[in-house]
Amino acid sequence: MQRAFLVAWGTVLIGALLWPLAGPGEFALRDMVVLHDPYLTHSSLGFGDLPGRNVPQDAVLALLPPPATWTVRIMLIVSAAVSAFAATRLAGPHVVAQAAAMTISVANPFVIERLLQGHWSLVMAAWLLPAIAAAGQSKRTGWQIIALWGASLTPTGGLAATATAFVTNRRPIVALAGAVSCSPWIITGMLHPDAGRSAAASAEAFAPRAEGLVGTLGALLGLGGLWNGDAVPPSRDAGFAIFGVVLFALLATAYRRIPASFLLLAALGFGIAVFSWLAPGAMGWLIEHVPGAGLLRDGQKWVMLAIPAYVAAAGALSRRWAAIALVLAFLQTPDAPRAMSVLSPVEVSVPAVDHQGRDVYFIDRPALIQRTDGIPVVDPATKAMNVVEAGGLRVDGVVLDEDSLRYQDGLDDPQAYGIGLIVHPDGTVEDTGAPARPRDPAGIALLVLWAITPLLGLIGRASSDGPRRRR
C-alpha cells in the first residue's frame, strides 16, 4: 500500500511539471531548442565559434535515432522518476517523510525555474544528484557512475555530478568516470582557452536575483533566485517564496541527521552562489581572466548541490514535521503546473538553406528570435546547420561578450574563414565556393570516450562486489 501511494505521488509530481511535453511538435523556449532531427554541427562537438556550452548534449541528440524531441521527453521523465526513487532511499521509513523528500527532489524551485529558462539538461542533472548521492552513501559505485554519466550532458551538470559522486564515494574509479564524462568540453576548452572567458560585467548581469518578500538570500535558501525574472513563476514574486525560507528553517533542524558529505556539497553550492551575489567584482575578474571560469558566472545554478541535503533532511523529519514540510514545498511554487504550459511543443521555423555541411553566415540575423507569444528563443538555425555564430551579448547597451572572430571578420574574406554560404536578410544565398569543413576527429573521439563512461560503471560495480565466496 505504501509503495503504491509513493508511485502514485511520484507520478503526480512528474506529471505536474512535464505535462506540456505530451503534445506534438518541437521544443523552443528561451535557451532550449530541440528539433526533430538536429544536425551534427561543429559546435555540438565543441569546435564551433563559441564555447561548448551544450557539449555533448547537442551531439548526442543529433546522433541518436530521430526524433530528438522524443529522446528529450524520455530523458526528462526517466531522470525525474530516478530522482523520486532516490529520494525514498535517502528518507526514513515513514511514508510522509518519503513523500516530502520526493516533492523536494522532483519539484523544487531550482528545477521549476530552470525548466522555464529552457535548461532541460541541467534539470536532468539536478534530478539525478540525489541518486548519485544515495548510491555514494550505499557504495553502489556502478549505479553511481551511470547516474553521473546521465547528468554530464551539460558541463555544469557534469561538474556538479562529479563533485557529488566524489564527495560521497572517494574511490578512484569515480574520479576517473567524472573526468571521462567531462572530457568533451574540458579538452576542447583547453584547446581554445580564451573561449571560456567572459567580460567582467556579465557577473553582475547573471548574479542571483531577489524574489518577493525574501530578498536574494531568501530566494537562494529556497533554491530559487534565477537571474531571469521572466522565467520565474509569478507566485515567487508575489510572496510565496517566503514558504521556501520557512521550509529551509524546518529542514535545518535535521542537520545532525544529514550525512556530512551532503552538508559539504550544500556549503560549496551556496558558497559559489552567495559569492557571485555579494562579490560580483571578484567574480567578474575570475570569469574574465581565468580560463573556464565562465561556468561560474551564473552563480545561482550551483545551489543545485544542496538538493541532496534538502532531500535527506526532509526524509529525516518526524511524520508531523514531514507533513508540514510537504505543504511548505508545495506552497513555495503553487502555480508551477500552470507556469509550465510554456514548455508545450511549438512549430519551429528553420531557414531553408541547402547547406550540405558547409558553414553558413547569416547577415543581420539575431541570435535570439521570438515565439508568437513574445518569448525569446535561441536561433533554431544553429541546431540545423553549421552557423557562423556571433556569440555577442549585450545587456542594457553594455557589451558582456564580444562577437566571435569569424563573425566580425568573416565577410572580409569568406573563403579564408571557411564560410561556404552567405545568407542576406532578403533570403538571397551567396555561394563563396568554400567547401564543407570536415568534422574534427578530436571531437568525434571525445564523444566516443564520453559514450563509454558506463563501462567504468560496470567495472566499478564488479570491483565493489568483491570476490564471491565459494560454498
C-alpha positions in Angstrom: 0.0 0.0 0.0 2.8 2.4 0.9 4.7 1.6 -2.3 1.6 2.2 -4.4 1.0 5.5 -2.8 4.6 6.7 -3.4 4.4 5.6 -7.0 1.2 7.5 -7.4 2.6 10.6 -5.7 5.7 10.5 -7.8 3.6 10.2 -11.0 1.6 13.3 -9.9 4.7 15.3 -9.2 6.3 14.4 -12.6 3.1 14.9 -14.4 2.5 18.4 -12.8 5.8 19.6 -14.3 6.2 17.7 -17.6 2.5 17.5 -18.7 3.1 20.0 -21.5 5.6 17.7 -23.2 2.7 15.4 -24.3 1.8 17.4 -27.3 3.3 17.1 -30.8 5.9 19.4 -32.2 9.4 20.7 -31.4 10.7 22.5 -28.4 11.7 26.1 -28.4 11.8 28.0 -25.0 14.5 30.6 -24.3 17.7 28.6 -24.1 16.0 25.3 -25.2 15.7 24.4 -28.9 15.2 20.8 -29.7 14.4 19.9 -33.4 13.0 16.6 -34.5 16.2 15.9 -36.5 19.1 18.2 -35.4 22.4 18.4 -37.3 25.8 17.2 -36.0 27.4 20.6 -36.1 31.0 21.6 -35.3 29.6 23.5 -32.3 27.9 20.3 -31.0 31.3 18.7 -30.9 33.0 21.6 -29.1 34.7 23.0 -32.2 32.4 25.9 -33.1 32.8 29.6 -32.8 31.7 29.7 -29.2 32.5 27.7 -26.0 31.0 24.2 -25.9 28.2 25.0 -23.5 26.0 22.3 -25.0 28.6 19.6 -25.3 28.0 16.7 -25.6 24.2 17.3 -25.3 23.7 18.5 -28.9 25.9 15.9 -30.4 24.0 13.1 -28.6 20.7 14.4 -29.8 22.0 14.6 -33.4 23.4 11.1 -33.4 20.6 9.2 -31.6 17.8 8.0 -33.9 15.3 10.8 -34.6 13.1 12.3 -33.5 15.3 14.0 -30.8 12.2 15.6 -29.3 11.1 12.1 -28.1 14.6 11.4 -26.8 14.4 14.6 -24.6 10.9 13.6 -23.4 12.2 10.1 -22.3 15.3 11.5 -20.7 13.4 14.0 -18.6 10.8 11.5 -17.5 13.3 8.9 -16.6 15.6 11.2 -14.7 12.6 12.6 -12.8 11.5 9.1 -11.9 15.0 8.2 -10.7 15.0 11.4 -8.6 11.8 10.4 -7.0 13.0 6.9 -6.3 16.4 8.1 -4.9 14.5 10.4 -2.5 12.8 7.4 -0.9 16.2 5.8 -0.5 17.5 8.9 1.3 14.4 9.1 3.6 13.4 7.2 6.7 10.7 4.5 6.8 7.7 6.9 7.2 5.7 7.4 4.1 5.0 11.0 4.8 8.8 11.7 5.1 9.4 9.8 1.9 6.7 11.9 0.1 8.2 15.1 1.4 11.6 14.1 0.2 10.2 13.1 -3.2 8.5 16.5 -3.5 11.6 18.5 -2.7 13.7 16.3 -5.0 11.4 16.5 -8.0 9.5 19.8 -7.8 11.8 22.3 -6.1 12.1 25.9 -7.3 15.5 25.3 -8.9 14.0 22.7 -11.2 11.0 24.8 -12.0 12.9 28.0 -12.8 15.5 26.2 -14.9 12.9 24.4 -16.9 11.2 27.7 -17.6 14.6 29.0 -18.7 14.9 26.0 -21.1 17.8 24.4 -19.2 16.4 20.9 -19.6 19.7 19.0 -19.4 20.7 21.0 -16.3 17.4 20.0 -14.7 18.2 16.3 -15.6 21.4 16.7 -13.7 19.7 18.3 -10.7 17.2 15.4 -10.7 20.0 12.8 -10.7 22.1 14.4 -7.9 20.0 12.6 -5.1 20.5 9.3 -6.9 24.3 10.0 -7.2 24.4 10.9 -3.5 22.3 7.9 -2.4 24.4 5.5 -4.5 27.6 7.0 -3.0 26.3 6.5 0.6 25.5 2.9 -0.1 28.7 2.4 -2.1 26.9 1.3 -5.2 29.6 2.6 -7.4 28.4 1.1 -10.6 25.0 2.8 -10.4 26.6 6.0 -9.2 28.8 6.2 -12.3 25.9 5.5 -14.6 23.8 8.3 -12.9 26.9 10.6 -13.1 27.1 9.9 -16.8 23.5 10.8 -17.3 24.0 14.1 -15.6 27.0 15.0 -17.7 25.1 16.0 -20.9 26.0 19.6 -20.0 29.2 21.0 -18.5 27.6 22.3 -15.3 25.8 19.0 -14.8 28.9 17.1 -15.3 30.9 19.1 -12.7 28.0 19.0 -10.1 27.6 15.3 -10.6 31.3 14.6 -10.3 31.6 16.7 -7.2 28.6 14.9 -5.6 29.9 11.5 -6.6 33.5 12.0 -5.4 32.5 13.7 -2.1 30.2 10.7 -1.3 32.4 8.0 -2.7 36.2 8.5 -2.8 37.0 5.6 -5.0 39.5 6.5 -7.7 37.3 5.0 -10.4 34.6 7.5 -9.5 37.0 10.4 -10.1 38.1 8.8 -13.4 34.5 8.4 -14.5 33.9 12.1 -13.7 37.0 13.1 -15.7 36.0 11.0 -18.7 32.3 12.2 -18.7 33.5 15.8 -18.7 36.3 15.3 -21.2 34.4 16.5 -24.3 34.1 20.1 -23.0 37.2 20.1 -20.8 39.6 19.1 -23.6 38.0 21.3 -26.2 38.1 24.2 -23.8 41.8 23.6 -23.2 42.4 23.7 -26.9 40.6 27.1 -27.0 41.3 28.6 -23.5 40.0 32.1 -24.4 36.6 30.8 -25.4 35.5 30.1 -21.8 36.1 33.6 -20.7 33.5 36.4 -20.4 33.5 40.1 -19.8 33.6 41.0 -16.1 30.3 42.9 -16.4 28.5 39.7 -17.1 29.0 38.6 -13.5 26.5 41.2 -12.3 24.1 40.5 -15.2 23.9 36.8 -14.2 24.0 37.3 -10.5 21.3 35.7 -8.3 18.1 37.7 -8.3 15.9 38.7 -5.3 12.4 37.3 -5.1 9.3 38.7 -3.4 9.5 39.3 0.4 12.6 37.2 0.8 15.4 39.1 -1.0 18.3 37.4 -2.7 19.5 35.3 0.2 16.0 34.1 1.0 15.5 33.2 -2.7 18.7 31.1 -2.7 17.8 29.4 0.6 14.5 28.3 -1.2 16.6 27.0 -4.1 15.3 29.9 -6.3 16.8 33.2 -7.4 17.3 32.7 -11.1 18.7 35.8 -12.8 15.9 36.0 -15.4 12.7 37.2 -13.7 10.7 36.3 -16.8 11.5 32.6 -16.3 10.1 32.6 -12.7 6.6 31.6 -11.8 4.5 34.7 -10.7 3.9 33.2 -7.3 7.6 33.6 -6.4 7.5 37.4 -6.7 4.0 37.6 -5.2 5.5 36.5 -1.8 5.1 32.7 -1.9 8.9 32.4 -1.9 8.7 33.0 1.9 7.4 29.5 2.3 10.7 28.3 0.9 12.6 30.2 3.6 10.4 28.6 6.3 11.0 25.2 4.7 14.7 25.8 4.9 14.5 26.6 8.6 12.5 23.4 9.2 14.9 21.3 7.2 17.9 22.9 9.1 16.6 21.4 12.3 17.5 17.9 11.0 21.1 18.9 10.1 22.6 16.4 12.6 20.9 13.5 10.7 22.2 14.6 7.3 25.5 13.0 6.1 28.4 15.3 6.4 29.2 14.9 2.7 25.8 16.3 1.8 26.4 19.3 4.1 29.7 19.9 2.4 28.2 19.9 -1.0 25.4 22.3 0.1 28.1 24.6 1.6 30.0 24.6 -1.7 26.9 25.3 -3.7 25.7 28.2 -1.5 29.2 29.5 -1.3 29.5 30.0 -5.0 26.0 31.4 -5.3 26.5 33.9 -2.4 29.9 34.9 -3.7 28.5 35.7 -7.1 25.9 37.8 -5.4 28.0 39.7 -2.8 31.2 39.9 -4.8 30.3 40.5 -8.5 33.6 42.4 -9.0 35.7 39.5 -7.8 33.6 37.0 -9.8 33.9 39.3 -12.8 37.7 39.2 -12.5 37.7 35.4 -12.4 35.5 34.9 -15.4 37.4 37.5 -17.4 40.9 36.2 -16.6 40.7 32.5 -15.7 40.0 30.1 -18.5 36.9 28.0 -17.9 35.7 30.3 -15.0 32.8 31.4 -17.2 31.0 28.3 -15.8 30.7 30.2 -12.5 29.1 33.4 -13.8 25.6 32.1 -13.4 26.2 31.5 -9.7 22.7 30.6 -8.8 22.8 27.3 -10.6 25.3 25.9 -8.1 22.6 25.8 -5.4 21.7 22.5 -7.1 24.5 21.0 -5.0 22.3 21.5 -1.9 19.4 19.4 -3.2 20.7 16.0 -1.7 21.0 17.7 1.7 17.5 19.1 1.4 16.1 15.7 0.4 17.9 13.9 3.2 16.7 16.5 5.7 13.1 16.1 4.7 13.4 12.3 4.9 14.8 12.6 8.4 11.8 14.5 9.8 9.1 13.0 12.0 5.7 12.4 10.5 4.2 15.6 11.8 7.1 17.8 10.7 7.4 16.0 7.4 3.8 16.7 6.6 4.4 20.4 7.3 7.5 20.3 5.0 5.4 18.7 2.3 2.9 21.6 2.5 5.6 24.2 2.5 7.3 22.6 -0.5 4.0 22.9 -2.4 3.2 26.4 -1.3 6.5 27.9 -2.4 5.5 27.4 -6.1 1.8 26.6 -6.1 1.4 27.8 -9.7 4.2 25.7 -11.2 1.8 23.4 -13.2 0.2 26.4 -14.9 3.6 28.2 -15.4 4.9 25.1 -17.2 2.4 25.5 -20.0 5.1 27.5 -22.0 7.0 24.2 -22.3 4.4 22.9 -24.8 5.9 22.0 -28.2 5.7 24.6 -30.9 6.2 24.9 -34.6 9.8 25.8 -35.2 10.9 27.6 -38.4 14.4 27.0 -39.7 15.7 28.9 -42.8 15.6 26.7 -45.9 19.2 26.6 -46.8 20.8 23.7 -48.7 24.0 23.9 -46.7 25.4 20.4 -47.3 27.5 20.7 -44.2 29.1 24.0 -45.2 29.4 26.9 -42.8 26.6 29.4 -43.2 26.9 33.1 -42.4 23.6 34.9 -41.8 23.8 38.7 -42.2 22.0 40.6 -39.5 20.1 37.5 -38.3 19.5 38.0 -34.5 20.9 35.4 -32.1 17.5 35.3 -30.4 14.2 35.1 -32.2 10.7 35.5 -30.7 7.9 33.0 -30.5 4.4 34.1 -31.4 3.8 34.7 -27.7 6.9 37.0 -27.4 9.1 34.6 -25.5 12.7 34.8 -26.8 14.3 31.7 -28.2 17.9 30.8 -29.3 18.1 30.8 -33.1 17.0 27.4 -34.2 19.2 27.6 -37.3 22.2 26.9 -35.0 20.8 23.4 -34.4 20.1 22.7 -38.0 23.4 23.7 -39.8 26.9 25.0 -39.2 26.1 28.6 -38.5 28.8 31.2 -38.0 27.7 32.3 -34.5 28.3 35.8 -33.3 28.1 35.0 -29.6 28.0 38.7 -28.7 26.0 39.5 -25.6 24.7 43.0 -24.7 22.6 43.9 -21.7 21.3 47.5 -21.4 23.8 48.6 -24.0 26.8 47.1 -22.1 28.9 44.6 -24.1 29.2 41.4 -22.0 30.6 39.1 -24.6 32.4 40.2 -27.8 31.3 38.7 -31.2 33.4 35.8 -32.4 36.4 36.5 -34.6 34.8 34.7 -37.6 31.6 36.7 -37.3 33.4 40.0 -37.0 35.8 39.5 -39.9 34.4 36.6 -41.9 32.8 38.7 -44.6 36.1 40.3 -45.5 37.4 37.0 -46.8 34.8 34.3 -46.5 36.8 31.5 -48.1 39.8 32.2 -45.8 37.4 31.8 -42.9 35.8 28.6 -44.3 32.4 30.3 -44.9 30.6 28.5 -47.8 27.3 30.3 -47.9 26.3 33.9 -47.1 22.6 34.4 -46.5 21.4 38.0 -46.9 18.4 39.5 -45.0 16.2 39.2 -48.0 16.9 35.4 -48.2 19.3 35.6 -51.1 22.1 33.0 -50.7 25.6 33.7 -51.9 27.9 30.8 -52.6 31.5 31.6 -51.9 32.8 28.2 -53.2 34.4 27.3 -49.8 33.9 23.5 -49.2 32.4 21.9 -46.1 34.9 21.6 -43.3 35.4 18.0 -42.1 34.2 17.3 -38.6 37.1 17.5 -36.2 38.4 13.9 -35.4 39.2 15.0 -31.8 35.5 16.0 -31.3 34.3 12.6 -32.5 36.9 10.8 -30.4 35.9 12.7 -27.3 32.2 11.9 -27.9 33.0 8.2 -28.2 35.1 8.5 -25.0 32.1 10.0 -23.2 29.8 7.4 -24.5 31.8 4.5 -23.0 31.7 6.0 -19.5 29.1 3.4 -18.4 31.7 0.7 -18.9 33.5 2.2 -15.9 30.3 1.7 -14.0 30.4 -2.0 -14.8 34.0 -2.2 -13.6 33.1 -0.2 -10.5 30.2 -2.5 -9.8 32.3 -5.6 -10.2 35.1 -4.3 -8.0 32.7 -3.1 -5.3 31.0 -6.5 -5.1 34.4 -8.1 -4.4 35.3 -11.8 -4.8 32.5 -14.2 -4.2 32.9 -16.9 -1.6 32.9 -20.4 -2.7 30.3 -22.7 -1.0 
